Amino acid sequence: MKKEIDPEDTSRVSAFKMWMSSPMPMVTIFKTIDITRVVKVSMKRHLSLNLLLCHCIGKAATRVSEFMILPENGKMMQFDSLGINVIVKNLNGGINSCDIPFDEELEIFNHNYQKLTKQAASTCESIFDENLMIIGTSALPAFDFDGVVNQYCSSFNNPMLFWGKYYTHWFKKYLKFSFQFHHVQMDGEQACMFLDKLQQTINECNKSE
């Protein structure tokens, strides 16, 4: 669920006053991450690499408190749950958005991921969940590029990650991420902390098995 909160009761009050009326409040950070671990897990367990990356993104985000608040329509909203948005190719050759509730348990997240993405693809209808603090993702794994700076749309202030094709260097797999976020939600420090935690989460992916 989500609820409106007073920015004065958060650590983001100064940022709210400074950046809420900014015509371009989004910031993008680029980072190359070693994804060797998730590539191995993907091949070993026959799981989608995109699924595993989305799960790692969700786990890393739960460890940064700023992800649970978001500016919306001039207000500050607080959430108690996260979701990951993926872009799905539909049966008509177009694309749809699909919000997937995040769960720490990979099996539960995988079940929701498979169910909802198949539904969006077959019905050609997007699936949105406004009660979740959505982290957007957009993957173009067939293409090699250095980074993405997305257009700003005031109706979508959510953080978003973009990536393309991974590459191999000295037997390791690397992926270039572009992370876009609203400056009211977090500063560069918290964004870099999240990216560091994403690397840690990827390194620990499925190690209990």
N, C-alpha and C positions, 0 to 999 in steps of 0.2 A: 504494500500500500504506500501511498504518498500523502504528504500533508504540507500545507504552507507553514513556514516558520519565519520568525523575525530575524533578518540578517544580523541584527545587533547581538543575537544570542549565539552567533557562530564566529569562528576565527576568520571568516571571509568578509567581514563587514567593510573593511577598508577597500578591498577589491571590488565589492558590490557597488560602493559609492563611486569608485574611480572608473570601472569598466562597464557597468550596466548600460550606460548610454553611449558607449563607443560604437561607431559605425562598423568597425571591424575588430571584434573582441577575441577572435580566434588566434591561437598560437600553434605552430607546427614544429615538432622536434623529430629529427631523423636519427635512427640508431640501427647499427648492424648487430644482429643477435645470432649466436651459435645455436642452431636448432638440431645439431647432430642427434641428440637424445630422442627428440620426438620423431625424427625420421626413422630411427631404429625401431621405436615402439610402434609406429604406424605400419611398418613392414612386418614386424613380428606378430602383431595382433590383428593385422588386416583391418585397421581402422583408418578412416579418412584423416589425412594430415591436417586439413582445414578444421575438422572436428577437434583434434587434439590441441591445435593452436588456440582455438576459441576457448577451450576449457582452461588452458593455461592463462589466457588473458583474464578470464573471470576470476580465477584463483588469485592472481596477482592483484587485481583491482580490489578484492575484498580486504586486502591488507593495507590499503591506503584509504583513510577515512573520508577524504574529499570526494571520493566517487559516490558517496551516498547523498550528496546534495547537488542541486542543479538549478540554475536560473531559468525561469520560464515566464514569459510575458511580464517582465518587470518584477517578478516575485521570486522568492527563494523557496524551493521545494526540497523536502527531505524524504528519502525513500528507505524502506527496510529490506529491499531485495533488488538484486541485479539481474539483468538479462543481456544476452548477446544477440545482436542483429546480424544476419547474414543475407547476402544477395543470392537469390535462387533463380536459375534458368527454368522457365516454365515450358510447358508442352507446345506453346504457340511460337516459341523462339524468342520470346521477350524475357523480361526479368521481373521479379517481385521481391519485396522485403519480407523478412521473416524474423520475428522476435522469439528468442528461445530462453526460457527461464534458466538461470544458472544454478547448478547444484554442485557441491564439492565432490560428490560421488560421481566418478566418470561414467559408470554404468547408467545412472539415472539421467545424466546430461545427454549421453549418447542416445538413450531411448527417446527423449524429448526432441533432440536434434533430428533424428531419422524421421520421426512421426510428423513433425511440423514442416520440415523442408519438403517432404514428399507431398504433404497436403497443399502447400503453396504452389509447388510445381504442377500438380495435377489439376487444381482448381483455377490456376492463373490469377489467384487473389492474394494480396499481401496479408500478413498476419501481424497485428500490432497489439502490444500490451502496455497500456499507459500507466499501469501501476508499478512497472519495473523501471529502474534507472538503467536505461539501455546504453550499451557500448556498441557503437556501430563498427562493422568491419566490411572491407571490400577487398577481395583477393582476385588477382589476375595471374594465376600460377604458370600460365603459358608464356608470359612476357617478362623480359628483363628490363627493368628501369631503376633509376636511382632514388626516386622519391615522388611524393604527391602532395600538392597543396590544394585542398578542396575549396570549392566555392562556399561562401558563407550564406546560410539561410536562417533568418532570425527565428523561424518556427522550429528549428532543430539545433539546439545548443549542445547536444550530447557529444561526449568524446568519441573519437573514431580512429580506427587503425586501418592502414592500407599496406598491402604488400604484393609482390609479384612472384617471380621465379627465384628459387634458391639456387645458390651456386656452391661448388665444391672447391676447397683449397686445403691441401695437405691432409686429405682424407676426412676433413670436417665439412659440415654443411652450414652455410650462412644465409641469412635472410635479412634484407633491408626493410625496416619498418618505418612508416611515417605515422606519427601520432599527433592528431589534432585535438585541441581541447579549448574550452572557453576560459578566458582569464579570470572570470569571476569564480569559477569552480575550483581552480587550482593555479598555482604559480609554477614556474619552471622547475623549482626544487622538487615539488611533489610529483610533477610529471616525470622527472628523471628518476626519482625513487621508484615510481611505478615500473618504468622500463628496466631498472635494475632488478626489481622483484620478478618481472616477467622472465628475465634471464635465469634467475634462481629457480623459479617454478619449472621452467623448461628443463633445466639440469636435473631436477628431482622427479620428472614425469615418470610415473608408474614404477618407481624404484622399490616399492614394497612388494612387488611380485617378481 
